[in-house]
Amino acid sequence: MKIKGVLSNTKRITGTLVRADDAPMISLSGTLRYTSSIPTYNGVYSVTPNSNEQVLETQGLKMRQDVSVKPIPYFETTNDAGGYTVIIGE
């Protein structure tokens, strides 16, 4: 069996259960509910790259928002030799 139907903006789902040959069987009506036993990630959602590996332990967890990766810190200054000194990272 498969379900054909429409989800409206009233959070109701309606449709028809049909056999493989598309012959209607019964009507379907109900309220759409989302339930999940997947735990939510409670760590940081913003990270700045540095010289050490960083792992956000998100595997198998539900995320509340996107992860933001900040730009790598970059500093540039003149030096006594007439050139530039560049610092990348921390």
PDB file of N, CA, C and O in Angstrom:
ATOM      1  N   MET A   1       0.832  -1.181   0.000  1.00  0.00           N
ATOM      2  CA  MET A   1       0.000   0.000   0.000  1.00  0.00           C
ATOM      3  C   MET A   1       0.869   1.235   0.000  1.00  0.00           C
ATOM      4  O   MET A   1       2.009   1.198   0.464  1.00  0.00           O
ATOM      5  N   LYS A   2       0.349   2.307  -0.508  1.00  0.00           N
ATOM      6  CA  LYS A   2       1.022   3.592  -0.454  1.00  0.00           C
ATOM      7  C   LYS A   2      -0.011   4.636  -0.056  1.00  0.00           C
ATOM      8  O   LYS A   2      -1.216   4.408  -0.157  1.00  0.00           O
ATOM      9  N   ILE A   3       0.472   5.765   0.389  1.00  0.00           N
ATOM     10  CA  ILE A   3      -0.424   6.849   0.798  1.00  0.00           C
ATOM     11  C   ILE A   3      -0.266   7.991  -0.188  1.00  0.00           C
ATOM     12  O   ILE A   3       0.844   8.429  -0.488  1.00  0.00           O
ATOM     13  N   LYS A   4      -1.394   8.462  -0.685  1.00  0.00           N
ATOM     14  CA  LYS A   4      -1.409   9.673  -1.492  1.00  0.00           C
ATOM     15  C   LYS A   4      -2.192  10.689  -0.690  1.00  0.00           C
ATOM     16  O   LYS A   4      -3.208  10.344  -0.087  1.00  0.00           O
ATOM     17  N   GLY A   5      -1.748  11.926  -0.670  1.00  0.00           N
ATOM     18  CA  GLY A   5      -2.493  12.902   0.098  1.00  0.00           C
ATOM     19  C   GLY A   5      -1.919  14.286  -0.009  1.00  0.00           C
ATOM     20  O   GLY A   5      -0.974  14.527  -0.759  1.00  0.00           O
ATOM     21  N   VAL A   6      -2.494  15.191   0.744  1.00  0.00           N
ATOM     22  CA  VAL A   6      -2.110  16.598   0.722  1.00  0.00           C
ATOM     23  C   VAL A   6      -1.917  17.068   2.156  1.00  0.00           C
ATOM     24  O   VAL A   6      -2.732  16.763   3.028  1.00  0.00           O
ATOM     25  N   LEU A   7      -0.848  17.804   2.401  1.00  0.00           N
ATOM     26  CA  LEU A   7      -0.624  18.444   3.698  1.00  0.00           C
ATOM     27  C   LEU A   7      -0.940  19.911   3.522  1.00  0.00           C
ATOM     28  O   LEU A   7      -0.289  20.602   2.738  1.00  0.00           O
ATOM     29  N   SER A   8      -1.930  20.391   4.240  1.00  0.00           N
ATOM     30  CA  SER A   8      -2.337  21.790   4.092  1.00  0.00           C
ATOM     31  C   SER A   8      -1.693  22.647   5.171  1.00  0.00           C
ATOM     32  O   SER A   8      -1.061  22.133   6.093  1.00  0.00           O
ATOM     33  N   ASN A   9      -1.860  23.956   5.046  1.00  0.00           N
ATOM     34  CA  ASN A   9      -1.294  24.870   6.042  1.00  0.00           C
ATOM     35  C   ASN A   9      -2.067  24.852   7.353  1.00  0.00           C
ATOM     36  O   ASN A   9      -1.732  25.594   8.276  1.00  0.00           O
ATOM     37  N   THR A  10      -3.083  24.028   7.447  1.00  0.00           N
ATOM     38  CA  THR A  10      -3.830  23.895   8.703  1.00  0.00           C
ATOM     39  C   THR A  10      -3.282  22.759   9.552  1.00  0.00           C
ATOM     40  O   THR A  10      -3.892  22.379  10.551  1.00  0.00           O
ATOM     41  N   LYS A  11      -2.113  22.203   9.152  1.00  0.00           N
ATOM     42  CA  LYS A  11      -1.449  21.121   9.871  1.00  0.00           C
ATOM     43  C   LYS A  11      -2.299  19.852   9.900  1.00  0.00           C
ATOM     44  O   LYS A  11      -2.200  19.053  10.831  1.00  0.00           O
ATOM     45  N   ARG A  12      -3.121  19.676   8.891  1.00  0.00           N
ATOM     46  CA  ARG A  12      -3.901  18.456   8.755  1.00  0.00           C
ATOM     47  C   ARG A  12      -3.429  17.742   7.511  1.00  0.00           C
ATOM     48  O   ARG A  12      -3.056  18.374   6.523  1.00  0.00           O
ATOM     49  N   ILE A  13      -3.447  16.438   7.561  1.00  0.00           N
ATOM     50  CA  ILE A  13      -3.090  15.643   6.389  1.00  0.00           C
ATOM     51  C   ILE A  13      -4.300  14.812   6.001  1.00  0.00           C
ATOM     52  O   ILE A  13      -4.920  14.159   6.841  1.00  0.00           O
ATOM     53  N   THR A  14      -4.621  14.845   4.731  1.00  0.00           N
ATOM     54  CA  THR A  14      -5.721  14.043   4.233  1.00  0.00           C
ATOM     55  C   THR A  14      -5.250  13.295   3.005  1.00  0.00           C
ATOM     56  O   THR A  14      -4.312  13.725   2.335  1.00  0.00           O
ATOM     57  N   GLY A  15      -5.877  12.205   2.711  1.00  0.00           N
ATOM     58  CA  GLY A  15      -5.485  11.447   1.540  1.00  0.00           C
ATOM     59  C   GLY A  15      -6.229  10.141   1.476  1.00  0.00           C
ATOM     60  O   GLY A  15      -7.220   9.933   2.176  1.00  0.00           O
ATOM     61  N   THR A  16      -5.743   9.269   0.633  1.00  0.00           N
ATOM     62  CA  THR A  16      -6.370   7.980   0.424  1.00  0.00           C
ATOM     63  C   THR A  16      -5.308   6.899   0.443  1.00  0.00           C
ATOM     64  O   THR A  16      -4.252   7.051  -0.171  1.00  0.00           O
ATOM     65  N   LEU A  17      -5.582   5.804   1.145  1.00  0.00           N
ATOM     66  CA  LEU A  17      -4.724   4.631   1.063  1.00  0.00           C
ATOM     67  C   LEU A  17      -5.122   3.887  -0.204  1.00  0.00           C
ATOM     68  O   LEU A  17      -6.305   3.632  -0.433  1.00  0.00           O
ATOM     69  N   VAL A  18      -4.149   3.542  -1.017  1.00  0.00           N
ATOM     70  CA  VAL A  18      -4.462   2.862  -2.267  1.00  0.00           C
ATOM     71  C   VAL A  18      -3.634   1.596  -2.409  1.00  0.00           C
ATOM     72  O   VAL A  18      -2.547   1.480  -1.844  1.00  0.00           O
ATOM     73  N   ARG A  19      -4.164   0.651  -3.171  1.00  0.00           N
ATOM     74  CA  ARG A  19      -3.427  -0.565  -3.481  1.00  0.00           C
ATOM     75  C   ARG A  19      -2.446  -0.263  -4.601  1.00  0.00           C
ATOM     76  O   ARG A  19      -2.487   0.809  -5.206  1.00  0.00           O
ATOM     77  N   ALA A  20      -1.576  -1.206  -4.869  1.00  0.00           N
ATOM     78  CA  ALA A  20      -0.578  -1.030  -5.922  1.00  0.00           C
ATOM     79  C   ALA A  20      -1.225  -0.758  -7.277  1.00  0.00           C
ATOM     80  O   ALA A  20      -0.619  -0.109  -8.129  1.00  0.00           O
ATOM     81  N   ASP A  21      -2.451  -1.247  -7.488  1.00  0.00           N
ATOM     82  CA  ASP A  21      -3.127  -1.022  -8.765  1.00  0.00           C
ATOM     83  C   ASP A  21      -3.915   0.291  -8.773  1.00  0.00           C
ATOM     84  O   ASP A  21      -4.706   0.537  -9.684  1.00  0.00           O
ATOM     85  N   ASP A  22      -3.698   1.136  -7.755  1.00  0.00           N
ATOM     86  CA  ASP A  22      -4.319   2.463  -7.604  1.00  0.00           C
ATOM     87  C   ASP A  22      -5.822   2.417  -7.330  1.00  0.00           C
ATOM     88  O   ASP A  22      -6.481   3.451  -7.437  1.00  0.00           O
ATOM     89  N   ALA A  23      -6.381   1.278  -6.987  1.00  0.00           N
ATOM     90  CA  ALA A  23      -7.790   1.218  -6.617  1.00  0.00           C
ATOM     91  C   ALA A  23      -7.934   1.725  -5.183  1.00  0.00           C
ATOM     92  O   ALA A  23      -7.271   1.195  -4.290  1.00  0.00           O
ATOM     93  N   PRO A  24      -8.794   2.755  -4.923  1.00  0.00           N
ATOM     94  CA  PRO A  24      -8.945   3.305  -3.562  1.00  0.00           C
ATOM     95  C   PRO A  24      -9.415   2.239  -2.577  1.00  0.00           C
ATOM     96  O   PRO A  24     -10.195   1.352  -2.922  1.00  0.00           O
ATOM     97  N   MET A  25      -8.929   2.345  -1.353  1.00  0.00           N
ATOM     98  CA  MET A  25      -9.339   1.404  -0.314  1.00  0.00           C
ATOM     99  C   MET A  25     -10.108   2.113   0.795  1.00  0.00           C
ATOM    100  O   MET A  25     -11.271   1.795   1.046  1.00  0.00           O
ATOM    101  N   ILE A  26      -9.466   3.074   1.461  1.00  0.00           N
ATOM    102  CA  ILE A  26     -10.126   3.784   2.557  1.00  0.00           C
ATOM    103  C   ILE A  26      -9.666   5.230   2.565  1.00  0.00           C
ATOM    104  O   ILE A  26      -8.644   5.560   1.964  1.00  0.00           O
ATOM    105  N   SER A  27     -10.412   6.099   3.241  1.00  0.00           N
ATOM    106  CA  SER A  27     -10.011   7.496   3.397  1.00  0.00           C
ATOM    107  C   SER A  27      -9.071   7.624   4.582  1.00  0.00           C
ATOM    108  O   SER A  27      -9.109   6.815   5.509  1.00  0.00           O
ATOM    109  N   LEU A  28      -8.242   8.627   4.544  1.00  0.00           N
ATOM    110  CA  LEU A  28      -7.270   8.883   5.606  1.00  0.00           C
ATOM    111  C   LEU A  28      -7.389  10.330   6.026  1.00  0.00           C
ATOM    112  O   LEU A  28      -7.398  11.225   5.181  1.00  0.00           O
ATOM    113  N   SER A  29      -7.480  10.569   7.328  1.00  0.00           N
ATOM    114  CA  SER A  29      -7.554  11.929   7.836  1.00  0.00           C
ATOM    115  C   SER A  29      -6.949  11.945   9.228  1.00  0.00           C
ATOM    116  O   SER A  29      -7.126  10.997   9.993  1.00  0.00           O
ATOM    117  N   GLY A  30      -6.245  13.002   9.558  1.00  0.00           N
ATOM    118  CA  GLY A  30      -5.674  13.072  10.893  1.00  0.00           C
ATOM    119  C   GLY A  30      -4.836  14.313  11.088  1.00  0.00           C
ATOM    120  O   GLY A  30      -4.740  15.154  10.194  1.00  0.00           O
ATOM    121  N   THR A  31      -4.236  14.427  12.243  1.00  0.00           N
ATOM    122  CA  THR A  31      -3.372  15.550  12.572  1.00  0.00           C
ATOM    123  C   THR A  31      -1.936  15.105  12.465  1.00  0.00           C
ATOM    124  O   THR A  31      -1.572  14.039  12.961  1.00  0.00           O
ATOM    125  N   LEU A  32      -1.125  15.906  11.827  1.00  0.00           N
ATOM    126  CA  LEU A  32       0.283  15.586  11.671  1.00  0.00           C
ATOM    127  C   LEU A  32       1.023  16.016  12.934  1.00  0.00           C
ATOM    128  O   LEU A  32       0.936  17.169  13.358  1.00  0.00           O
ATOM    129  N   ARG A  33       1.749  15.077  13.526  1.00  0.00           N
ATOM    130  CA  ARG A  33       2.529  15.370  14.726  1.00  0.00           C
ATOM    131  C   ARG A  33       3.955  14.923  14.498  1.00  0.00           C
ATOM    132  O   ARG A  33       4.205  13.898  13.864  1.00  0.00           O
ATOM    133  N   TYR A  34       4.876  15.691  15.015  1.00  0.00           N
ATOM    134  CA  TYR A  34       6.287  15.330  14.925  1.00  0.00           C
ATOM    135  C   TYR A  34       6.748  14.891  16.296  1.00  0.00           C
ATOM    136  O   TYR A  34       6.685  15.656  17.258  1.00  0.00           O
ATOM    137  N   THR A  35       7.206  13.675  16.382  1.00  0.00           N
ATOM    138  CA  THR A  35       7.799  13.189  17.624  1.00  0.00           C
ATOM    139  C   THR A  35       9.148  12.595  17.280  1.00  0.00           C
ATOM    140  O   THR A  35       9.324  11.984  16.226  1.00  0.00           O
ATOM    141  N   SER A  36      10.077  12.777  18.162  1.00  0.00           N
ATOM    142  CA  SER A  36      11.416  12.269  17.901  1.00  0.00           C
ATOM    143  C   SER A  36      12.085  11.875  19.203  1.00  0.00           C
ATOM    144  O   SER A  36      11.995  12.573  20.214  1.00  0.00           O
ATOM    145  N   SER A  37      12.752  10.748  19.149  1.00  0.00           N
ATOM    146  CA  SER A  37      13.526  10.328  20.314  1.00  0.00           C
ATOM    147  C   SER A  37      15.002  10.669  20.107  1.00  0.00           C
ATOM    148  O   SER A  37      15.856  10.281  20.905  1.00  0.00           O
ATOM    149  N   ILE A  38      15.294  11.403  19.021  1.00  0.00           N
ATOM    150  CA  ILE A  38      16.676  11.787  18.753  1.00  0.00           C
ATOM    151  C   ILE A  38      17.058  12.923  19.702  1.00  0.00           C
ATOM    152  O   ILE A  38      16.373  13.946  19.736  1.00  0.00           O
ATOM    153  N   PRO A  39      18.130  12.766  20.470  1.00  0.00           N
ATOM    154  CA  PRO A  39      18.550  13.830  21.391  1.00  0.00           C
ATOM    155  C   PRO A  39      19.037  15.062  20.629  1.00  0.00           C
ATOM    156  O   PRO A  39      19.490  14.963  19.489  1.00  0.00           O
ATOM    157  N   THR A  40      18.936  16.204  21.267  1.00  0.00           N
ATOM    158  CA  THR A  40      19.369  17.467  20.679  1.00  0.00           C
ATOM    159  C   THR A  40      20.807  17.758  21.068  1.00  0.00           C
ATOM    160  O   THR A  40      21.207  17.547  22.212  1.00  0.00           O
ATOM    161  N   TYR A  41      21.586  18.247  20.098  1.00  0.00           N
ATOM    162  CA  TYR A  41      22.964  18.671  20.346  1.00  0.00           C
ATOM    163  C   TYR A  41      22.941  19.910  21.231  1.00  0.00           C
ATOM    164  O   TYR A  41      22.235  20.873  20.932  1.00  0.00           O
ATOM    165  N   ASN A  42      23.712  19.892  22.324  1.00  0.00           N
ATOM    166  CA  ASN A  42      23.732  21.013  23.261  1.00  0.00           C
ATOM    167  C   ASN A  42      25.081  21.714  23.327  1.00  0.00           C
ATOM    168  O   ASN A  42      25.338  22.478  24.258  1.00  0.00           O
ATOM    169  N   GLY A  43      25.942  21.462  22.349  1.00  0.00           N
ATOM    170  CA  GLY A  43      27.265  22.088  22.352  1.00  0.00           C
ATOM    171  C   GLY A  43      27.258  23.444  21.660  1.00  0.00           C
ATOM    172  O   GLY A  43      26.203  24.031  21.420  1.00  0.00           O
ATOM    173  N   VAL A  44      28.446  23.927  21.347  1.00  0.00           N
ATOM    174  CA  VAL A  44      28.597  25.234  20.694  1.00  0.00           C
ATOM    175  C   VAL A  44      28.167  25.132  19.235  1.00  0.00           C
ATOM    176  O   VAL A  44      28.290  24.074  18.618  1.00  0.00           O
ATOM    177  N   TYR A  45      27.670  26.218  18.696  1.00  0.00           N
ATOM    178  CA  TYR A  45      27.262  26.297  17.303  1.00  0.00           C
ATOM    179  C   TYR A  45      28.131  27.273  16.524  1.00  0.00           C
ATOM    180  O   TYR A  45      27.877  27.535  15.348  1.00  0.00           O
ATOM    181  N   SER A  46      29.151  27.810  17.174  1.00  0.00           N
ATOM    182  CA  SER A  46      30.067  28.737  16.522  1.00  0.00           C
ATOM    183  C   SER A  46      31.487  28.350  16.911  1.00  0.00           C
ATOM    184  O   SER A  46      31.783  28.155  18.089  1.00  0.00           O
ATOM    185  N   VAL A  47      32.371  28.238  15.907  1.00  0.00           N
ATOM    186  CA  VAL A  47      33.734  27.812  16.184  1.00  0.00           C
ATOM    187  C   VAL A  47      34.698  28.630  15.333  1.00  0.00           C
ATOM    188  O   VAL A  47      34.406  28.953  14.182  1.00  0.00           O
ATOM    189  N   THR A  48      35.847  28.959  15.911  1.00  0.00           N
ATOM    190  CA  THR A  48      36.927  29.637  15.198  1.00  0.00           C
ATOM    191  C   THR A  48      38.044  28.626  14.985  1.00  0.00           C
ATOM    192  O   THR A  48      38.524  28.032  15.951  1.00  0.00           O
ATOM    193  N   PRO A  49      38.471  28.415  13.733  1.00  0.00           N
ATOM    194  CA  PRO A  49      39.560  27.461  13.491  1.00  0.00           C
ATOM    195  C   PRO A  49      40.816  27.863  14.270  1.00  0.00           C
ATOM    196  O   PRO A  49      41.096  29.047  14.459  1.00  0.00           O
ATOM    197  N   ASN A  50      41.560  26.854  14.716  1.00  0.00           N
ATOM    198  CA  ASN A  50      42.850  27.112  15.353  1.00  0.00           C
ATOM    199  C   ASN A  50      43.800  25.984  14.981  1.00  0.00           C
ATOM    200  O   ASN A  50      43.476  25.158  14.127  1.00  0.00           O
ATOM    201  N   SER A  51      44.939  25.941  15.595  1.00  0.00           N
ATOM    202  CA  SER A  51      45.947  24.951  15.213  1.00  0.00           C
ATOM    203  C   SER A  51      45.665  23.551  15.772  1.00  0.00           C
ATOM    204  O   SER A  51      46.353  22.595  15.415  1.00  0.00           O
ATOM    205  N   ASN A  52      44.686  23.428  16.622  1.00  0.00           N
ATOM    206  CA  ASN A  52      44.319  22.126  17.189  1.00  0.00           C
ATOM    207  C   ASN A  52      43.043  21.612  16.531  1.00  0.00           C
ATOM    208  O   ASN A  52      42.169  22.396  16.161  1.00  0.00           O
ATOM    209  N   GLU A  53      42.942  20.292  16.388  1.00  0.00           N
ATOM    210  CA  GLU A  53      41.721  19.708  15.855  1.00  0.00           C
ATOM    211  C   GLU A  53      40.570  19.991  16.804  1.00  0.00           C
ATOM    212  O   GLU A  53      40.710  19.898  18.023  1.00  0.00           O
ATOM    213  N   GLN A  54      39.438  20.336  16.227  1.00  0.00           N
ATOM    214  CA  GLN A  54      38.229  20.566  17.006  1.00  0.00           C
ATOM    215  C   GLN A  54      37.137  19.669  16.442  1.00  0.00           C
ATOM    216  O   GLN A  54      36.929  19.633  15.230  1.00  0.00           O
ATOM    217  N   VAL A  55      36.442  18.947  17.306  1.00  0.00           N
ATOM    218  CA  VAL A  55      35.365  18.072  16.880  1.00  0.00           C
ATOM    219  C   VAL A  55      34.101  18.494  17.614  1.00  0.00           C
ATOM    220  O   VAL A  55      34.079  18.549  18.843  1.00  0.00           O
ATOM    221  N   LEU A  56      33.053  18.789  16.860  1.00  0.00           N
ATOM    222  CA  LEU A  56      31.749  19.053  17.454  1.00  0.00           C
ATOM    223  C   LEU A  56      31.023  17.708  17.465  1.00  0.00           C
ATOM    224  O   LEU A  56      30.738  17.149  16.406  1.00  0.00           O
ATOM    225  N   GLU A  57      30.729  17.199  18.631  1.00  0.00           N
ATOM    226  CA  GLU A  57      30.141  15.866  18.787  1.00  0.00           C
ATOM    227  C   GLU A  57      28.658  15.903  18.406  1.00  0.00           C
ATOM    228  O   GLU A  57      27.786  15.924  19.274  1.00  0.00           O
ATOM    229  N   THR A  58      28.382  15.909  17.092  1.00  0.00           N
ATOM    230  CA  THR A  58      27.023  16.054  16.589  1.00  0.00           C
ATOM    231  C   THR A  58      26.452  14.798  15.965  1.00  0.00           C
ATOM    232  O   THR A  58      25.266  14.771  15.637  1.00  0.00           O
ATOM    233  N   GLN A  59      27.249  13.758  15.787  1.00  0.00           N
ATOM    234  CA  GLN A  59      26.780  12.559  15.080  1.00  0.00           C
ATOM    235  C   GLN A  59      25.558  11.960  15.761  1.00  0.00           C
ATOM    236  O   GLN A  59      25.567  11.682  16.960  1.00  0.00           O
ATOM    237  N   GLY A  60      24.508  11.770  14.973  1.00  0.00           N
ATOM    238  CA  GLY A  60      23.289  11.155  15.472  1.00  0.00           C
ATOM    239  C   GLY A  60      22.420  12.071  16.312  1.00  0.00           C
ATOM    240  O   GLY A  60      21.446  11.613  16.910  1.00  0.00           O
ATOM    241  N   LEU A  61      22.749  13.360  16.371  1.00  0.00           N
ATOM    242  CA  LEU A  61      21.980  14.301  17.186  1.00  0.00           C
ATOM    243  C   LEU A  61      21.201  15.273  16.306  1.00  0.00           C
ATOM    244  O   LEU A  61      21.596  15.554  15.174  1.00  0.00           O
ATOM    245  N   LYS A  62      20.105  15.776  16.831  1.00  0.00           N
ATOM    246  CA  LYS A  62      19.287  16.771  16.160  1.00  0.00           C
ATOM    247  C   LYS A  62      19.902  18.149  16.423  1.00  0.00           C
ATOM    248  O   LYS A  62      20.258  18.465  17.559  1.00  0.00           O
ATOM    249  N   MET A  63      20.026  18.966  15.376  1.00  0.00           N
ATOM    250  CA  MET A  63      20.628  20.296  15.513  1.00  0.00           C
ATOM    251  C   MET A  63      19.527  21.365  15.545  1.00  0.00           C
ATOM    252  O   MET A  63      18.535  21.261  14.824  1.00  0.00           O
ATOM    253  N   ARG A  64      19.708  22.383  16.377  1.00  0.00           N
ATOM    254  CA  ARG A  64      18.745  23.481  16.475  1.00  0.00           C
ATOM    255  C   ARG A  64      19.005  24.566  15.433  1.00  0.00           C
ATOM    256  O   ARG A  64      18.095  25.310  15.065  1.00  0.00           O
ATOM    257  N   GLN A  65      20.248  24.654  14.959  1.00  0.00           N
ATOM    258  CA  GLN A  65      20.612  25.706  14.000  1.00  0.00           C
ATOM    259  C   GLN A  65      21.856  25.278  13.240  1.00  0.00           C
ATOM    260  O   GLN A  65      22.451  24.243  13.540  1.00  0.00           O
ATOM    261  N   ASP A  66      22.246  26.077  12.258  1.00  0.00           N
ATOM    262  CA  ASP A  66      23.461  25.808  11.506  1.00  0.00           C
ATOM    263  C   ASP A  66      24.690  26.067  12.370  1.00  0.00           C
ATOM    264  O   ASP A  66      24.653  26.875  13.298  1.00  0.00           O
ATOM    265  N   VAL A  67      25.771  25.374  12.056  1.00  0.00           N
ATOM    266  CA  VAL A  67      27.053  25.630  12.701  1.00  0.00           C
ATOM    267  C   VAL A  67      27.742  26.746  11.927  1.00  0.00           C
ATOM    268  O   VAL A  67      27.785  26.719  10.697  1.00  0.00           O
ATOM    269  N   SER A  68      28.271  27.709  12.631  1.00  0.00           N
ATOM    270  CA  SER A  68      28.978  28.838  12.030  1.00  0.00           C
ATOM    271  C   SER A  68      30.477  28.661  12.260  1.00  0.00           C
ATOM    272  O   SER A  68      30.928  28.519  13.396  1.00  0.00           O
ATOM    273  N   VAL A  69      31.245  28.670  11.164  1.00  0.00           N
ATOM    274  CA  VAL A  69      32.700  28.595  11.264  1.00  0.00           C
ATOM    275  C   VAL A  69      33.246  29.974  10.940  1.00  0.00           C
ATOM    276  O   VAL A  69      33.118  30.458   9.815  1.00  0.00           O
ATOM    277  N   LYS A  70      33.854  30.601  11.937  1.00  0.00           N
ATOM    278  CA  LYS A  70      34.384  31.957  11.767  1.00  0.00           C
ATOM    279  C   LYS A  70      35.642  31.926  10.905  1.00  0.00           C
ATOM    280  O   LYS A  70      36.275  30.879  10.771  1.00  0.00           O
ATOM    281  N   PRO A  71      36.007  33.060  10.323  1.00  0.00           N
ATOM    282  CA  PRO A  71      37.230  33.110   9.519  1.00  0.00           C
ATOM    283  C   PRO A  71      38.466  32.801  10.363  1.00  0.00           C
ATOM    284  O   PRO A  71      38.496  33.063  11.565  1.00  0.00           O
ATOM    285  N   ILE A  72      39.483  32.241   9.709  1.00  0.00           N
ATOM    286  CA  ILE A  72      40.756  31.999  10.384  1.00  0.00           C
ATOM    287  C   ILE A  72      41.370  33.356  10.727  1.00  0.00           C
ATOM    288  O   ILE A  72      41.477  34.213   9.850  1.00  0.00           O
ATOM    289  N   PRO A  73      41.775  33.572  11.978  1.00  0.00           N
ATOM    290  CA  PRO A  73      42.395  34.846  12.332  1.00  0.00           C
ATOM    291  C   PRO A  73      43.639  35.112  11.475  1.00  0.00           C
ATOM    292  O   PRO A  73      44.473  34.224  11.297  1.00  0.00           O
ATOM    293  N   TYR A  74      43.760  36.320  10.953  1.00  0.00           N
ATOM    294  CA  TYR A  74      44.867  36.697  10.076  1.00  0.00           C
ATOM    295  C   TYR A  74      45.322  38.098  10.458  1.00  0.00           C
ATOM    296  O   TYR A  74      44.528  39.038  10.450  1.00  0.00           O
ATOM    297  N   PHE A  75      46.587  38.234  10.790  1.00  0.00           N
ATOM    298  CA  PHE A  75      47.148  39.529  11.166  1.00  0.00           C
ATOM    299  C   PHE A  75      48.386  39.792  10.311  1.00  0.00           C
ATOM    300  O   PHE A  75      49.167  38.881  10.036  1.00  0.00           O
ATOM    301  N   GLU A  76      48.553  41.025   9.901  1.00  0.00           N
ATOM    302  CA  GLU A  76      49.688  41.408   9.059  1.00  0.00           C
ATOM    303  C   GLU A  76      50.254  42.724   9.610  1.00  0.00           C
ATOM    304  O   GLU A  76      49.502  43.643   9.935  1.00  0.00           O
ATOM    305  N   THR A  77      51.578  42.803   9.709  1.00  0.00           N
ATOM    306  CA  THR A  77      52.215  44.020  10.199  1.00  0.00           C
ATOM    307  C   THR A  77      53.575  44.181   9.522  1.00  0.00           C
ATOM    308  O   THR A  77      54.168  43.204   9.064  1.00  0.00           O
ATOM    309  N   THR A  78      54.056  45.405   9.464  1.00  0.00           N
ATOM    310  CA  THR A  78      55.393  45.634   8.908  1.00  0.00           C
ATOM    311  C   THR A  78      56.433  45.182   9.924  1.00  0.00           C
ATOM    312  O   THR A  78      56.162  45.133  11.124  1.00  0.00           O
ATOM    313  N   ASN A  79      57.634  44.851   9.429  1.00  0.00           N
ATOM    314  CA  ASN A  79      58.700  44.435  10.329  1.00  0.00           C
ATOM    315  C   ASN A  79      59.944  45.288  10.096  1.00  0.00           C
ATOM    316  O   ASN A  79      59.984  46.087   9.161  1.00  0.00           O
ATOM    317  N   ASP A  80      60.953  45.121  10.938  1.00  0.00           N
ATOM    318  CA  ASP A  80      62.164  45.934  10.879  1.00  0.00           C
ATOM    319  C   ASP A  80      62.981  45.717   9.591  1.00  0.00           C
ATOM    320  O   ASP A  80      63.795  46.566   9.227  1.00  0.00           O
ATOM    321  N   ALA A  81      62.772  44.619   8.925  1.00  0.00           N
ATOM    322  CA  ALA A  81      63.524  44.339   7.693  1.00  0.00           C
ATOM    323  C   ALA A  81      62.863  44.982   6.467  1.00  0.00           C
ATOM    324  O   ALA A  81      63.343  44.803   5.347  1.00  0.00           O
ATOM    325  N   GLY A  82      61.768  45.727   6.665  1.00  0.00           N
ATOM    326  CA  GLY A  82      61.081  46.383   5.569  1.00  0.00           C
ATOM    327  C   GLY A  82      60.022  45.510   4.909  1.00  0.00           C
ATOM    328  O   GLY A  82      59.420  45.919   3.917  1.00  0.00           O
ATOM    329  N   GLY A  83      59.794  44.356   5.423  1.00  0.00           N
ATOM    330  CA  GLY A  83      58.783  43.459   4.863  1.00  0.00           C
ATOM    331  C   GLY A  83      57.566  43.378   5.765  1.00  0.00           C
ATOM    332  O   GLY A  83      57.275  44.277   6.554  1.00  0.00           O
ATOM    333  N   TYR A  84      56.890  42.297   5.620  1.00  0.00           N
ATOM    334  CA  TYR A  84      55.675  42.086   6.418  1.00  0.00           C
ATOM    335  C   TYR A  84      55.795  40.809   7.229  1.00  0.00           C
ATOM    336  O   TYR A  84      56.385  39.827   6.779  1.00  0.00           O
ATOM    337  N   THR A  85      55.242  40.832   8.406  1.00  0.00           N
ATOM    338  CA  THR A  85      55.094  39.635   9.223  1.00  0.00           C
ATOM    339  C   THR A  85      53.616  39.294   9.239  1.00  0.00           C
ATOM    340  O   THR A  85      52.769  40.132   9.548  1.00  0.00           O
ATOM    341  N   VAL A  86      53.319  38.037   8.896  1.00  0.00           N
ATOM    342  CA  VAL A  86      51.936  37.584   8.844  1.00  0.00           C
ATOM    343  C   VAL A  86      51.741  36.519   9.921  1.00  0.00           C
ATOM    344  O   VAL A  86      52.544  35.597  10.068  1.00  0.00           O
ATOM    345  N   ILE A  87      50.675  36.673  10.651  1.00  0.00           N
ATOM    346  CA  ILE A  87      50.297  35.673  11.651  1.00  0.00           C
ATOM    347  C   ILE A  87      48.954  35.110  11.223  1.00  0.00           C
ATOM    348  O   ILE A  87      47.969  35.836  11.087  1.00  0.00           O
ATOM    349  N   ILE A  88      48.935  33.783  11.010  1.00  0.00           N
ATOM    350  CA  ILE A  88      47.697  33.103  10.628  1.00  0.00           C
ATOM    351  C   ILE A  88      47.321  32.170  11.766  1.00  0.00           C
ATOM    352  O   ILE A  88      48.126  31.342  12.192  1.00  0.00           O
ATOM    353  N   GLY A  89      46.120  32.304  12.249  1.00  0.00           N
ATOM    354  CA  GLY A  89      45.660  31.481  13.379  1.00  0.00           C
ATOM    355  C   GLY A  89      45.902  32.219  14.678  1.00  0.00           C
ATOM    356  O   GLY A  89      46.027  33.443  14.714  1.00  0.00           O
ATOM    357  N   GLU A  90      45.965  31.442  15.739  1.00  0.00           N
ATOM    358  CA  GLU A  90      46.130  32.037  17.073  1.00  0.00           C
ATOM    359  C   GLU A  90      47.524  32.542  17.294  1.00  0.00           C
ATOM    360  O   GLU A  90      47.827  33.070  18.364  1.00  0.00           O
TER     361      GLU A  90
END
